Amino acid sequence: MAKIAKVQEVSLEKLVLYEKNAKKHPQDQIDLLVRSITEYGFINPCLIDKDFKVIAGHGRIEAAKQMGMDKVPCLFVEGLTEAQYKAYVLADNRLTELGEWNMDLVMMELQELQDMDFDISLTGFEMPEIEVEDLEIIEDEVPEEVKTRCKLGDLWQLGDHRLICGDCTDIAVLDTLMGG
């Protein structure tokens, strides 16, 4: 199993970028990384092996170069096989993409940051163009009587699927739906 051997600032000249790094870093992302490093500092170290080969942090290194930095903080990783090295370069980028955002919480956080006069563009997110206060609320008219085509207990077979009109918390309705 791999482990962190040491933490050290390393000269950019010594770092060897992985030539097969499949993650692309467009200029707009690098620009945002530059702004992020300027705001917070370089607080997310790059991962490198004993031969100074970069495992993770290619985008941050490019941002550091564009900022004119000489050194970046690095975590030296030891114990990776060549296969593990290659796989981790892919996994480090891909696994974070598989997560999902709770957009309600994101919006709450962005609103709080905006209320603090913080530049939320540094997060990589943007507030929606339309603010809730700007919306005009229009009341819909609800008809007195609505004609329906179904009644409680109606069951439809839709190919391999079944649809029932009923209360999903009622065990008898669920038994009917499931054919049991």
C-alpha positions in Angstrom: 0.0 0.0 0.0 1.3 3.5 -0.9 2.0 6.1 1.7 3.0 9.7 2.1 6.8 9.8 2.7 7.2 13.5 3.2 5.9 17.0 2.4 8.3 19.4 0.8 8.3 22.5 -1.5 9.8 21.4 -4.8 11.2 23.5 -7.7 8.9 23.5 -10.7 12.0 22.7 -12.8 12.4 19.3 -11.1 8.8 18.2 -11.6 8.2 15.7 -14.4 4.7 16.0 -15.8 3.1 12.7 -16.8 3.0 12.7 -20.6 0.0 10.5 -20.7 -2.1 12.6 -18.3 -5.6 12.3 -20.0 -7.1 15.2 -18.0 -7.1 18.3 -20.1 -6.8 21.7 -18.4 -8.2 24.5 -20.6 -6.9 28.0 -20.2 -10.1 29.2 -18.4 -9.6 26.5 -15.8 -6.0 27.5 -15.4 -7.1 31.1 -15.0 -9.5 30.1 -12.3 -6.8 28.1 -10.5 -4.5 31.1 -10.7 -7.2 33.2 -9.0 -7.8 30.5 -6.5 -4.2 30.2 -5.5 -4.0 34.0 -5.3 -7.0 34.0 -2.9 -6.3 31.0 -0.7 -2.6 30.2 -1.2 -1.2 27.0 -2.6 -2.9 24.8 0.0 -3.6 21.7 -2.0 -0.2 20.1 -2.6 0.7 18.1 -5.7 1.4 14.4 -5.4 4.7 13.2 -6.8 6.9 10.1 -6.6 10.5 9.8 -5.5 11.6 10.6 -9.1 9.6 13.8 -9.1 7.0 12.4 -11.5 3.7 14.1 -11.0 0.8 11.9 -9.9 -1.8 14.6 -9.3 -1.7 18.4 -9.6 -0.9 19.0 -13.3 -3.4 21.9 -13.5 -2.1 23.5 -10.3 1.5 23.2 -11.6 0.5 25.0 -14.8 -1.2 27.7 -12.8 1.9 28.1 -10.7 4.1 28.4 -13.8 1.8 31.2 -15.1 2.0 32.9 -11.8 5.8 32.9 -11.9 6.2 30.7 -8.9 9.5 28.8 -8.4 8.3 26.1 -6.1 5.1 24.3 -5.1 4.2 22.2 -2.1 4.3 18.5 -2.9 3.5 15.3 -1.1 6.0 12.5 -1.9 4.2 9.2 -2.4 6.0 6.0 -2.1 5.0 2.4 -2.7 3.0 2.7 -5.9 3.6 0.1 -8.6 3.7 1.3 -12.2 0.2 0.1 -12.7 -1.0 1.8 -9.5 0.7 5.0 -10.6 -1.1 4.9 -14.0 -4.4 4.0 -12.5 -4.3 6.6 -9.8 -3.5 9.4 -12.3 -6.9 8.5 -13.9 -8.8 7.7 -10.7 -7.8 11.0 -9.0 -9.5 13.0 -11.7 -12.4 10.6 -12.5 -13.6 9.6 -9.1 -14.5 13.2 -8.1 -16.6 13.5 -11.3 -18.8 10.6 -10.2 -20.1 12.5 -7.1 -23.3 14.5 -7.3 -24.0 18.0 -6.0 -26.8 18.9 -3.6 -27.7 22.0 -5.6 -30.0 23.3 -2.8 -27.0 23.4 -0.5 -24.7 24.8 -3.2 -27.2 27.7 -3.8 -27.5 28.3 0.0 -23.7 28.5 0.3 -23.3 30.7 -2.7 -26.0 33.1 -1.4 -24.2 33.2 2.0 -20.9 33.9 0.3 -22.5 36.6 -1.8 -24.0 38.2 1.3 -20.4 38.3 2.7 -19.3 40.1 -0.4 -17.1 37.2 -1.4 -16.3 36.7 -5.1 -18.2 33.5 -5.7 -16.7 33.1 -9.2 -13.7 31.7 -7.2 -15.8 28.6 -6.4 -16.3 27.7 -10.1 -20.0 28.2 -9.6 -22.2 31.1 -10.7 -25.4 32.4 -9.2 -28.5 32.1 -11.5 -29.2 35.2 -13.6 -32.7 35.6 -12.2 -33.1 36.3 -8.5 -36.2 35.1 -6.7 -37.2 38.7 -5.8 -37.3 39.5 -9.6 -39.9 36.9 -10.3 -43.5 37.9 -10.8 -45.9 35.4 -9.2 -49.0 34.6 -11.2 -51.9 32.8 -9.5 -53.3 30.0 -11.6 -57.1 29.6 -11.7 -58.2 26.2 -10.5 -61.5 24.9 -12.0 -64.3 24.0 -9.5 -64.8 20.6 -10.9 -62.3 18.4 -12.8 -63.3 15.4 -14.9 -61.0 12.4 -14.3 -60.6 9.2 -16.3 -59.6 7.1 -13.3 -60.6 6.2 -9.8 -58.9 4.9 -6.8 -57.9 1.2 -7.3 -57.6 1.4 -11.1 -54.7 -0.6 -12.3 -53.0 -0.4 -15.8 -50.5 -2.7 -17.4 -48.0 -0.7 -19.5 -45.8 -3.3 -21.2 -43.7 -4.8 -18.4 -44.8 -2.0 -16.0 -47.9 -1.6 -13.8 -49.4 1.7 -12.7 -52.1 2.1 -10.0 -54.2 4.9 -8.8 -53.9 4.8 -5.0 -52.1 5.7 -1.8 -48.4 4.5 -1.9 -48.4 4.2 1.9 -51.3 1.7 1.8 -50.0 -1.9 1.9 -53.2 -3.2 0.2 -52.6 -0.8 -2.7 -48.9 -1.9 -3.0 -49.9 -5.6 -2.9 -52.4 -5.0 -5.7 -49.7 -3.1 -7.7 -47.1 -5.8 -7.2 -49.5 -8.6 -8.1 -49.3 -10.1 -4.7 
